[in-house]
């Protein structure tokens, strides 16, 4: 028995055994600068190279593509950095914290939406990785490369939170240096055509489409950004954390997307992955494929939390269990692999539409979440109530749900999708400003509903942690 206990304790030193439950003080670790490395590593990758190329392929010239990339990144990263500061204060995943705005059962609409986001990104990233590796050798098919590339992502996730951070820090250095070399090689390869260097103003709708693409690229991290800050000590400096995440996200995303935009403008007949291979050679394709290994991991990691959050509405899971964490993680990774293998021929082609749909769903959620956290409760929540239907947040929080629904309704007149164009889009010259309308309407309606409820507690007194919250092993 003593040997078995010792083995379990040794295992916990290397394999994370926590999941959606509150992270107690004894398990907290890390510093704000670690988050800079994490979010630099999370965004300096071939996915953002491809996304940068998309801004040119939709019709923007190189300089206007850079402006759209910069504006969209600055706005989107602002939102995710604000969401991320909730992690150390509350010590729970972002989806669990959403129960404070929408209620124990009311927040359930987020779980499948975020899970779909995670599976979609895993599939898209695996396809991009496989395309890169087929440029190195065509001896293996794309589906076979997808299966091979999923293995290291799976292994990292088995070890959990600490190793996701370690690998991301290594990615930040290796891929960052490699992209600098690729950029130099691209600049030496040739100059851009004169048509790509023009400052002629593009149609407003086209420019805003490029901006929106980067806003959702950033905001797509929003529903789970706190998953990677929840282990930080509760007294972590909020401003330093904000700027570390903001700077890491903005700099890495702009840098990667700018390279993709340049390649698309330089070699418009090639997709960006093929352009990397043509200019820099096979070594660059290997680096590009490796740059997304950890991205697959953290999408499956947070996707598993959505499964557990949904399941926790009927059953309370053990707060410390490697098995409870790993089973949904493996299932989410498998779903991403299957999706990639079945849809690799068209998945990346439809990437823009996939992101645009997610933008419509997550913008109102972001507005309600941030308004509640910073302006209403100011970070004061009863964490124990996140895990019970009879807590202070109730089963359904009608203010948050009504504000979210109102934000969705405000978006539809301004949505411009291949299958749907809102009635006000044409009057705006084709511009899709649904994300702006949805965010501000949701936030304003939520704050108004709070102001009209004078008897409603604006701040929650945190309950003392239960005995099991006080126990903790470092993951």
C-alpha positions as CSV (number, residue, x, y, z in Angstrom):
1,X,0.0,0.0,0.0
2,X,2.8,2.4,1.0
3,X,4.5,1.7,-2.4
4,X,1.3,2.4,-4.3
5,X,0.8,5.7,-2.4
6,X,4.4,6.7,-3.1
7,X,4.0,5.9,-6.8
8,X,0.8,8.0,-7.0
9,X,2.6,11.0,-5.3
10,X,5.5,10.6,-7.8
11,X,3.0,10.5,-10.7
12,X,1.4,13.7,-9.5
13,X,4.7,15.5,-9.6
14,X,4.8,15.1,-13.4
15,X,1.1,14.5,-14.5
16,X,-1.5,17.1,-13.7
17,X,-4.3,15.8,-11.6
18,X,-6.6,18.8,-11.5
19,X,-9.3,19.9,-14.0
20,X,-12.3,22.3,-13.6
21,X,-12.2,22.6,-9.8
22,X,-10.8,25.6,-7.9
23,X,-7.0,25.7,-7.7
24,X,-6.0,26.1,-4.0
25,X,-3.2,28.3,-2.8
26,X,-0.9,25.4,-2.3
27,X,-0.9,24.5,-6.0
28,X,-0.4,28.0,-7.3
29,X,2.8,29.0,-9.1
30,X,4.2,31.1,-12.0
31,X,4.9,34.7,-12.8
32,X,3.4,37.2,-15.3
33,X,6.4,37.0,-17.6
34,X,5.7,33.3,-18.1
35,X,2.4,34.4,-19.7
36,X,4.3,36.6,-22.2
37,X,6.3,33.6,-23.4
38,X,3.1,31.5,-23.4
39,X,1.1,33.8,-25.6
40,X,4.0,34.6,-27.8
41,X,4.5,30.9,-28.3
42,X,0.8,30.4,-28.8
43,X,0.5,32.9,-31.6
44,X,3.8,32.7,-33.4
45,X,2.9,29.8,-35.7
46,X,1.9,28.8,-39.2
47,X,-1.9,29.2,-38.4
48,X,-1.4,32.9,-38.2
49,X,0.9,32.9,-41.2
50,X,-2.1,31.3,-43.1
51,X,-4.5,33.9,-41.5
52,X,-2.3,36.7,-42.7
53,X,-2.3,35.4,-46.2
54,X,-6.1,35.2,-46.1
55,X,-6.3,39.0,-45.5
56,X,-4.6,39.5,-48.8
57,X,-6.4,36.7,-50.6
58,X,-9.8,38.3,-49.8
59,X,-8.7,41.4,-51.8
60,X,-6.7,43.7,-49.5
61,X,-3.4,45.0,-50.8
62,X,-0.3,44.3,-48.7
63,X,-0.2,47.7,-46.8
64,X,-3.9,47.7,-46.1
65,X,-3.7,44.1,-45.0
66,X,-1.1,45.1,-42.4
67,X,-3.3,47.9,-41.2
68,X,-6.3,45.5,-40.8
69,X,-4.1,42.9,-39.1
70,X,-2.7,45.5,-36.7
71,X,-6.1,47.0,-35.8
72,X,-7.9,43.7,-35.4
73,X,-5.1,42.3,-33.3
74,X,-4.9,45.3,-31.0
75,X,-8.7,45.2,-30.4
76,X,-9.0,41.5,-30.0
77,X,-6.0,41.1,-27.7
78,X,-7.3,43.8,-25.4
79,X,-10.4,41.6,-24.8
80,X,-8.5,38.4,-24.1
81,X,-6.0,40.0,-21.8
82,X,-8.8,41.4,-19.8
83,X,-10.4,37.9,-19.6
84,X,-7.1,36.4,-18.6
85,X,-6.7,38.5,-15.5
86,X,-9.7,36.6,-14.0
87,X,-7.7,33.4,-13.7
88,X,-5.5,34.2,-10.7
89,X,-8.3,35.9,-8.8
90,X,-10.8,33.1,-9.2
91,X,-8.7,30.0,-9.8
92,X,-11.2,28.3,-12.2
93,X,-11.5,27.8,-15.9
94,X,-13.2,30.5,-17.9
95,X,-16.3,28.4,-18.8
96,X,-16.9,27.7,-15.1
97,X,-16.6,31.4,-14.2
98,X,-19.3,32.2,-16.8
99,X,-21.8,30.7,-14.4
100,X,-21.4,34.0,-12.4
101,X,-23.1,35.9,-15.3
102,X,-25.5,33.3,-16.7
103,X,-26.3,30.9,-13.8
104,X,-25.3,27.3,-13.1
105,X,-27.5,25.9,-15.9
106,X,-27.8,29.1,-17.9
107,X,-24.0,29.0,-18.8
108,X,-24.5,25.6,-20.5
109,X,-24.9,27.2,-23.9
110,X,-21.2,28.1,-23.9
111,X,-19.9,24.6,-23.3
112,X,-20.9,23.1,-26.7
113,X,-20.0,26.3,-28.5
114,X,-16.5,26.4,-27.1
115,X,-16.1,22.7,-27.6
116,X,-17.0,23.2,-31.3
117,X,-14.4,26.0,-31.4
118,X,-11.8,23.7,-29.9
119,X,-12.5,20.8,-32.2
120,X,-12.6,23.1,-35.3
121,X,-9.2,24.6,-34.4
122,X,-7.6,21.2,-33.8
123,X,-8.9,20.0,-37.2
124,X,-7.7,23.2,-39.0
125,X,-4.3,23.1,-37.4
126,X,-3.7,19.4,-38.1
127,X,-4.6,20.0,-41.8
128,X,-2.2,22.9,-42.0
129,X,0.5,20.8,-40.3
130,X,-0.1,17.9,-42.7
131,X,0.0,20.2,-45.7
132,X,3.4,21.5,-44.5
133,X,4.8,18.0,-44.1
134,X,3.6,16.8,-47.5
135,X,5.7,19.6,-48.8
136,X,8.7,17.9,-47.2
137,X,7.8,14.4,-48.5
138,X,4.8,13.2,-50.4
139,X,5.4,9.6,-49.4
140,X,2.7,9.9,-46.8
141,X,-0.8,11.1,-47.4
142,X,-2.4,14.0,-45.5
143,X,-4.6,11.7,-43.4
144,X,-1.6,9.7,-42.3
145,X,0.3,12.8,-41.5
146,X,-2.7,14.0,-39.4
147,X,-2.5,10.8,-37.3
148,X,1.2,11.1,-36.9
149,X,1.2,14.8,-35.9
150,X,-1.6,14.2,-33.3
151,X,0.7,11.9,-31.3
152,X,3.1,14.6,-29.8
153,X,0.1,16.8,-29.0
154,X,-1.6,13.9,-27.2
155,X,1.6,13.2,-25.1
156,X,2.0,16.8,-24.0
157,X,-1.6,16.9,-22.9
158,X,-1.2,13.8,-20.8
159,X,1.4,15.6,-18.7
160,X,-0.9,18.6,-18.5
161,X,-0.7,22.3,-17.6
162,X,3.0,22.6,-16.6
163,X,4.3,20.9,-19.7
164,X,1.9,22.8,-22.0
165,X,3.7,26.0,-20.6
166,X,7.2,24.5,-21.0
167,X,6.6,23.5,-24.6
168,X,5.0,26.8,-25.4
169,X,8.1,28.6,-24.1
170,X,10.4,26.5,-26.3
171,X,8.0,27.1,-29.3
172,X,8.3,30.9,-28.7
173,X,12.1,30.7,-29.1
174,X,12.5,28.2,-31.9
175,X,9.6,29.3,-34.1
176,X,10.3,33.0,-33.4
177,X,13.9,32.8,-34.6
178,X,12.8,30.6,-37.6
179,X,10.2,33.2,-38.7
180,X,12.8,36.0,-38.6
181,X,15.0,33.9,-40.9
182,X,12.0,33.2,-43.2
183,X,11.1,36.8,-43.4
184,X,14.7,37.8,-44.4
185,X,14.7,35.1,-47.0
186,X,11.3,36.3,-48.3
187,X,12.5,39.9,-48.6
188,X,15.6,38.7,-50.5
189,X,13.5,36.5,-52.8
190,X,11.9,39.4,-54.5
191,X,10.0,42.7,-54.2
192,X,6.2,42.9,-54.2
193,X,4.3,43.8,-57.3
194,X,3.4,47.4,-57.7
195,X,-0.3,46.6,-57.4
196,X,0.3,45.2,-53.9
197,X,2.1,48.4,-52.7
198,X,-0.7,50.8,-53.6
199,X,-2.4,53.0,-50.9
200,X,-5.7,53.2,-52.8
201,X,-8.4,52.9,-50.2
202,X,-10.2,49.5,-50.3
203,X,-14.0,49.2,-49.9
204,X,-15.0,49.6,-46.2
205,X,-16.6,46.2,-46.1
206,X,-13.5,44.5,-47.3
207,X,-11.3,46.3,-44.8
208,X,-13.6,45.6,-41.9
209,X,-13.7,41.9,-43.0
210,X,-10.0,41.8,-42.6
211,X,-10.2,43.5,-39.2
212,X,-13.0,41.2,-38.0
213,X,-10.9,38.1,-39.0
214,X,-8.2,39.1,-36.6
215,X,-10.5,40.2,-33.9
216,X,-12.0,36.7,-33.7
217,X,-8.6,35.1,-34.1
218,X,-7.7,36.8,-30.9
219,X,-11.1,36.5,-29.2
220,X,-11.2,32.8,-30.0
221,X,-8.9,32.5,-26.9
222,X,-11.4,34.4,-24.8
223,X,-13.6,31.5,-23.6
224,X,-10.6,29.7,-22.3
225,X,-7.8,32.1,-21.7
226,X,-8.2,31.9,-17.9
227,X,-7.6,28.1,-18.2
228,X,-3.9,29.0,-18.5
229,X,-3.7,31.7,-15.8
230,X,-5.7,29.9,-13.1
231,X,-2.6,28.4,-11.5
232,X,-1.0,31.8,-10.9
233,X,-0.9,33.0,-7.3
234,X,-4.0,35.0,-6.3
235,X,-1.8,38.1,-5.5
236,X,-0.4,38.2,-9.0
237,X,0.0,41.8,-10.2
238,X,-3.0,42.3,-12.5
239,X,-1.4,45.1,-14.6
240,X,1.8,43.1,-15.2
241,X,-0.3,40.1,-16.2
242,X,-2.5,42.1,-18.5
243,X,0.5,43.7,-20.3
244,X,2.4,40.4,-20.5
245,X,-0.5,38.6,-22.2
246,X,-1.4,41.6,-24.4
247,X,2.1,42.2,-25.6
248,X,2.8,38.5,-26.3
249,X,-0.4,38.1,-28.2
250,X,-0.1,41.3,-30.3
251,X,3.5,41.1,-31.2
252,X,3.5,37.4,-32.1
253,X,0.2,37.6,-34.1
254,X,1.1,40.7,-36.0
255,X,4.6,39.3,-36.9
256,X,3.2,35.9,-38.0
257,X,0.3,37.4,-40.0
258,X,2.6,40.0,-41.6
259,X,4.8,37.2,-43.0
260,X,1.8,35.4,-44.3
261,X,0.4,38.6,-46.0
262,X,3.8,39.2,-47.6
263,X,4.0,35.7,-48.9
264,X,0.5,35.9,-50.3
265,X,1.3,39.2,-52.0
266,X,4.6,37.9,-53.3
267,X,3.5,34.5,-54.6
268,X,-0.3,34.8,-55.1
269,X,-0.5,31.6,-57.1
270,X,0.7,29.5,-54.1
271,X,-0.9,28.9,-50.8
272,X,1.2,30.3,-47.9
273,X,2.5,26.9,-46.8
274,X,3.7,26.1,-50.3
275,X,5.2,29.6,-50.5
276,X,7.2,29.0,-47.3
277,X,8.5,25.7,-48.8
278,X,9.5,27.4,-52.1
279,X,11.3,30.3,-50.5
280,X,12.9,28.8,-47.4
281,X,13.0,25.0,-48.1
282,X,11.9,21.8,-46.3
283,X,13.4,22.8,-42.9
284,X,11.0,25.7,-42.7
285,X,8.0,23.4,-43.4
286,X,9.1,21.1,-40.6
287,X,9.3,24.1,-38.2
288,X,5.9,25.3,-39.4
289,X,4.3,21.9,-38.7
290,X,5.9,21.8,-35.3
291,X,4.7,25.3,-34.4
292,X,1.2,24.0,-34.0
293,X,1.8,20.8,-32.0
294,X,1.2,22.6,-28.7
295,X,-1.8,24.6,-30.1
296,X,-3.5,21.3,-30.7
297,X,-2.8,20.3,-27.1
298,X,-4.3,23.4,-25.5
299,X,-7.4,23.3,-27.6
300,X,-8.0,19.7,-26.6
301,X,-7.1,20.5,-23.0
302,X,-9.7,23.3,-22.7
303,X,-12.2,21.3,-24.8
304,X,-12.0,18.6,-22.1
305,X,-13.1,21.3,-19.6
306,X,-16.2,22.0,-21.6
307,X,-17.1,18.3,-21.5
308,X,-16.5,18.2,-17.7
309,X,-18.4,21.5,-17.1
310,X,-21.4,20.1,-19.0
311,X,-21.2,16.8,-17.1
312,X,-20.8,18.7,-13.8
313,X,-24.4,19.9,-14.1
314,X,-25.5,16.4,-13.0
315,X,-22.5,15.1,-11.1
316,X,-19.7,16.6,-9.0
317,X,-16.4,15.1,-10.1
318,X,-13.4,14.4,-7.8
319,X,-11.3,17.6,-7.6
320,X,-8.1,15.6,-8.0
321,X,-8.1,12.9,-10.6
322,X,-5.8,12.2,-13.5
323,X,-8.4,9.9,-15.1
324,X,-11.2,12.4,-14.9
325,X,-9.0,15.0,-16.7
326,X,-7.6,12.6,-19.3
327,X,-10.6,10.8,-20.6
328,X,-12.4,13.9,-22.1
329,X,-9.0,15.2,-23.3
330,X,-8.4,12.1,-25.4
331,X,-11.9,12.2,-26.7
332,X,-11.7,15.8,-27.8
333,X,-8.4,15.2,-29.5
334,X,-9.8,12.2,-31.3
335,X,-12.8,14.3,-32.5
336,X,-10.4,16.9,-33.9
337,X,-8.4,14.2,-35.7
338,X,-11.5,12.6,-37.2
339,X,-12.8,16.0,-38.3
340,X,-9.5,16.8,-39.9
341,X,-9.3,13.4,-41.7
342,X,-12.8,13.7,-43.1
343,X,-12.7,17.4,-44.1
344,X,-9.1,18.1,-45.0
345,X,-9.9,18.9,-48.6
346,X,-12.0,21.9,-47.8
347,X,-11.5,22.8,-44.1
348,X,-8.9,25.4,-44.4
349,X,-10.7,26.9,-47.5
350,X,-13.7,27.5,-45.2
351,X,-11.6,28.8,-42.3
352,X,-12.8,32.4,-42.7
353,X,-16.5,31.4,-42.6
354,X,-15.8,29.2,-39.6
355,X,-14.2,32.2,-37.7
356,X,-16.9,34.6,-38.7
357,X,-19.7,32.4,-37.3
358,X,-17.8,32.0,-34.0
359,X,-17.4,35.8,-33.8
360,X,-21.2,36.2,-33.8
361,X,-21.5,33.7,-30.9
362,X,-18.7,34.9,-28.6
363,X,-18.8,38.7,-28.9
364,X,-21.9,39.1,-26.7
365,X,-20.6,36.6,-24.2
366,X,-17.3,38.5,-23.9
367,X,-19.2,41.8,-23.3
368,X,-21.4,40.4,-20.5
369,X,-18.5,38.6,-18.9
370,X,-16.2,41.6,-18.8
371,X,-18.9,44.1,-17.8
372,X,-19.9,41.8,-14.9
373,X,-16.3,41.1,-13.7
374,X,-14.9,44.7,-14.0
375,X,-17.9,47.0,-13.5
376,X,-20.5,45.1,-11.5
377,X,-18.8,42.6,-9.2
378,X,-15.3,44.0,-9.6
379,X,-13.7,40.6,-9.3
380,X,-15.6,39.5,-6.1
381,X,-17.3,36.2,-6.6
382,X,-18.4,33.3,-4.5
383,X,-16.3,30.6,-6.1
384,X,-18.0,27.8,-4.3
385,X,-21.3,28.8,-5.9
386,X,-19.9,28.1,-9.4
387,X,-20.2,24.4,-8.5
388,X,-23.8,24.2,-7.3
389,X,-27.1,24.9,-8.8
390,X,-28.3,26.3,-5.4
391,X,-25.5,28.9,-5.1
392,X,-25.9,32.6,-5.1
393,X,-25.9,32.8,-9.0
394,X,-28.9,30.5,-9.3
395,X,-29.8,28.1,-12.0
396,X,-30.5,30.7,-14.6
397,X,-29.3,34.3,-14.3
398,X,-31.8,36.1,-16.4
399,X,-29.9,39.4,-16.7
400,X,-26.9,37.9,-18.3
401,X,-29.0,35.6,-20.6
402,X,-31.2,38.5,-21.7
403,X,-28.2,40.8,-22.4
404,X,-26.6,38.0,-24.4
405,X,-29.7,37.4,-26.4
406,X,-30.2,41.1,-27.0
407,X,-26.6,41.3,-28.3
408,X,-27.1,38.4,-30.7
409,X,-30.2,40.1,-32.0
410,X,-28.3,43.4,-32.4
411,X,-25.7,41.6,-34.5
412,X,-27.9,40.0,-37.2
413,X,-28.8,43.1,-39.2
414,X,-25.0,43.7,-39.6
415,X,-23.8,40.2,-40.4
416,X,-22.3,39.5,-43.8
417,X,-21.9,35.8,-44.4
418,X,-21.8,33.8,-47.6
419,X,-25.2,32.3,-46.7
420,X,-26.7,35.4,-45.1
421,X,-26.4,39.2,-45.5
422,X,-28.1,41.4,-42.9
423,X,-30.5,44.2,-44.1
424,X,-28.2,47.0,-43.0
425,X,-25.0,45.6,-44.6
426,X,-25.6,47.2,-48.0
427,X,-26.3,50.6,-46.5
428,X,-22.9,50.4,-44.9
429,X,-21.1,49.6,-48.1
430,X,-20.9,45.9,-47.4
431,X,-19.2,46.5,-44.0
432,X,-19.8,43.8,-41.4
433,X,-19.9,45.6,-38.0
434,X,-21.9,42.9,-36.2
435,X,-19.1,42.4,-33.7
436,X,-19.1,46.1,-32.7
437,X,-22.9,46.2,-32.4
438,X,-23.1,43.0,-30.5
439,X,-20.4,43.8,-28.0
440,X,-21.6,47.3,-27.0
441,X,-25.3,46.4,-27.0
442,X,-24.7,43.4,-24.8
443,X,-22.6,45.3,-22.3
444,X,-25.0,48.3,-22.2
445,X,-28.1,46.1,-21.8
446,X,-26.4,44.1,-19.0
447,X,-25.3,47.2,-17.1
448,X,-28.8,48.7,-17.5
449,X,-30.5,45.6,-16.1
450,X,-28.2,45.6,-13.2
451,X,-28.9,49.3,-12.5
452,X,-32.7,48.6,-12.6
453,X,-32.3,45.9,-9.9
454,X,-31.5,47.9,-6.8
455,X,-32.1,44.9,-4.5
456,X,-29.6,42.7,-6.4
457,X,-26.2,42.2,-4.8
458,X,-23.6,44.0,-6.8
459,X,-20.8,42.2,-5.0
460,X,-20.5,38.7,-3.7
461,X,-18.7,37.8,-0.5
462,X,-16.4,34.9,-1.2
463,X,-17.2,31.8,0.8
464,X,-14.4,30.2,2.7
465,X,-12.9,27.4,0.7
466,X,-14.0,23.9,1.5
467,X,-11.4,21.6,3.1
468,X,-10.7,19.9,-0.2
469,X,-10.0,23.3,-1.8
470,X,-7.3,23.8,0.9
471,X,-5.5,20.7,-0.2
472,X,-3.4,20.8,-3.3
473,X,-0.6,19.2,-5.3
474,X,1.5,21.2,-7.7
475,X,0.5,19.9,-11.2
